[in-house]
Amino acid sequence: MLISIITINYNNIGGLKKTMSSVFEQTYQAIEYIIIDGGSTDGSKEYIETQSPKVHFWVSEKDTGVYNAMNKGIKVATGEYVLFLNSGDHFYDHSALAKFQPFLSVKNSKDIIYGNIVVVSEKDWIKTYPDILSFSYFMKDTLPHPATLIKRSCFKNFLYDEDLKIVSDWKFFIIGICKRKFSYVYINELISYFYFDGISSTMPQIAAQEKKQVLKSHFSWRMLSKKIAIKIRRRIKK
């Protein structure tokens, strides 16, 4: 089954080389590799050109943000599944994609298949995920793009919200799973290394504001129920 791997890059040639190398070294061969570069001036474009025989589609042009770039990648992808592996992040080992294979060969494969990541920060640590995804789970966390296969059909009329700067991926997952009822399955395997240095990790206040905006627009009844529950608990304590 064909997997479209999409890499977003902007002026990160060192990280891009690491990412591309980990894709090329995968033992799983049914890969369509797509690179969306935001018009880099650090030599990224020239490096992609040297590797173009191994890249199925690439473009280097200005965009309006990371989610605009991700949507560009989705629109040109042809694989059954999409996985986002942005520049700097890389697969855990050569067989990372092959770990998904048993879940791809079943008759009704799930909409979302996700595994674990190694978070690289001041100290590396393994982040695992639950078997069951709920609204309450997404109130405090999300799924890891570098370790998640998403059926391309899930993006039909439901692309990433480009008006959001930080939490559009979280919005996609919480609406997709909690409202659109995307099917999913968890595999307890290490898939990728994720470098904890993105905008969402450095601008938590903006992220919180955007999440509040999404919840108010799409889950207002759930928020109301939460407020009522808090009031009831307070009254019981009194």
N, C-alpha and C positions, 0 to 999 in steps of 0.2 A: 504494500500500500504506500502510495507516494506521500511524503511529508515535506511541506514547504517550510524551510527554516528562513526566518526573516531577521536580518541584522540591521539595526539602526545605528548610524555613526555620524559624529560631527567632531572634527579636529581631535581625534583620539587614535592616531595611527598605531601607537604601541599596543593599545588594547584591541584594536581591530585585527592586527596580525595574530594575536593570541587566539581571538575568537575564530577567525577564519581557519587557522591551523587545526583547531579542535573539531571543526565541522568536516574538513577534508579527511581527517584521520578516522572517522567513524566506520565501523565495520558494517553497519546498516547502510545499504547502498541506494535504496529508493528515496533519494533526497533531491529536492529542487531548492537550490540556494539563491536567495534574493538579498541584495544589499541596497539599502536606501541611505545614501549619504547626503547630508544637508548642505552641500557646497563647501566642503572642507578646503582649507588652504595650507594644511600641514603635510601634504604629500599623500594623504589617504586616497585621493582620487587616482593618483598615478600608481599607487600600489595595487589598487583594485584592478586597474587596467592590466597589470602584469599577471594577475591571477584570473583574468576574465574567461579563459577556457574552462575553468572549473566552476564558474558562476553562471547561473542560468539567466539572471536578469540583474542589472544594476543601473543606478542613476545617481548623478551627483548634481544637485540643484537645491536652491533655497527652499525651505519649507516654513510653516508657521508654528512649528513645535513638534515634540516627539510623537504626539498622537496623530497629527497630520501625516507624519512620516510612516507611522505604523499602518494607517489606513491606505496609504499609497501601496505599501507592500501587500496588504490583503487583496487589493483590487487586481494586482497582476499575478497573484498566486493561483496555481492550478491543482495543488495537492489536496488529498482528502482531508488532511489535518494541517494545521499551522502551529509552529512553535517560534516564539520570539526569543532570540539570543542576541542581546545588544552588545555593542563593542565593549570589550573589557571582560564580560562574563564568558565562561567557556564550559564545555562539557566535563563531567567528572572523570571519565575515562573513555577509551576507544569504543566501548560497548554500551555507552549510555543510551543511545537511541534503540539499540537492540533489546533493551529491557522492556520496551513498550510492545514488542512484537507479539507476545502471546495475547495481548488485549486487542490487537488490531485484526487478528485472524478470525475472531468470533463473528457469527452471522450478524448480530446487531451490536456493533461496537458502540461504546458510549460517546456522548458528545464531548465530554471533557475527561482526560486521563492525566492524572497528576502524581508527581513523586516528590522526593525530598531534595534539599539543596544544602551546600556548605556555604554558610555566610562568612565572608571575609571582611573583617573589620580590625579593630585593635587586637582581637584574639579570635581565631577561627572557631566556629561552632556549627554543629549540624542542626538544621531546622527540619523537624518532621511535621506532618499534617494529619488531620483526623480522617477517619473513614466516612464520617457523616458530616455533611455541611449544612448549616442552618443559618437562619437570620441572625441569631445571637452570636454565632461564630464570626460572621462578617462584620458585626458591630465592633469587633476588636482585632480582626486580622483579614487577610485575603489569600489568594493563591499565588504561587511563584511562576511568573511567566517563563523563566528559563527552564522550568521542569514540568511544563504543562502543555499537552497537546489539546488543541481546540479544533473541533470539526469546522471546516471552512463554511459549511452551510449555516452555522450559528451566526455568522456575520451578515447573513442576508437581511437587508434593511435594518441592521443593528450594528453599526460601526462604532468605533470609539468616539466619545464626545470631545470634539476639538475645542469646545469652549472651556473645558476644564484643563488646568495646567498640571495637576499632580495625580488625582485619584480616578481618572477615567477608566483605568484597568480595573480598579476596585468596583466602580459602578457597573462595568460590564459583567463582572462575576456575580455581584449580589443580585442584580436584576435578572441575569440569565438563569441563575440557579433558583432563586427564591420566587421569581414571578413567572419567568418563561419555562421553568421546570426542565432545564437542561439535565440530561442524564449524566452521571459521572461515576468514576471509579478511581480509587487510590491504590498506588503501588508503593510498597515500602522499600524503595530503592533510591540510592543517591544518583541524581541525574546531572546536576550542574553546580558550578561555583558561581555565587552571586556576590558581587562587590558592593558593599554597603556604603556607597558614596554618591548616590543619586539625589535629585532634587527633593524627593519625598522624605529623605532622611534628614535634610538640612532645613526644611521649611515646614515643620509640623503644624504651625498655626494656620497656614494657608490650607494645608491638607484637611485639617479639622473643619474649617469653614466650608470647603467644597463638599465634604461628606455630609455636613448638616444640610446643605442645599439639595443634595441628591435625595436624602431621606425625606425632607419636607415635600419634595416634588413627587416622589414615587412610593413612599411608605408612610404617609401621614397618619393613617389609622393605627399603624403599629406604634408610632411615637406617642399617639394619644393614649393608647392602652398602657404604655410604659409609664406615662405620667400619672394615670389613674392608679396603677399598681403602687407607685411610690407614695401617693397620698394615703392609700389604704394602709400601707405598712406604717406610715408615720402615726396614723390615728390609732392603730393597734398598740404601738409603743406607748402612746399617751394614756 
